[in-house]
Amino acid sequence: MFKPIEELLDRPEALAHMPALYDTEKVDLENHFFLMRFYHPLSRQSWYAVEYDPTERIFFGWTDGEFQEWSYFSLLEMAFTEVMGVPVMWDVDFKPIRFGDSKAQEVRD
């Protein structure tokens, strides 16, 4: 099931399981877990969240699209972004996966 990411603004409990920013910085990259996935249906862009700061509403994770990289991305920015009237979506059924077991690892190698 997919929901507009803006629904997370009113559901902080959905983010309560996320490690805080920098909590996993000493973990080898291959052992980082993608815990949530966001994407835009009209593009190849996806964001995989590993950590989250509820005060700043910032995620750290893997960005997959034209460029693949570890980066920070804003819940607020994504929640208010629409392309041709289509919002960024939250993949509610996404199952956590270790970076080393994901297809994203192939890009890095």
Protein Blocks (a to p, Z undefined) as FASTA:
>chain_A
ZZdfklmmmmmmlmmmpccehklmmpcfklpccfbdcddfkbcbdcddfbdcfklopacd
ddddfbgcdddddfklmmmgceehiacdddfklccddfklmmklmmmZZ
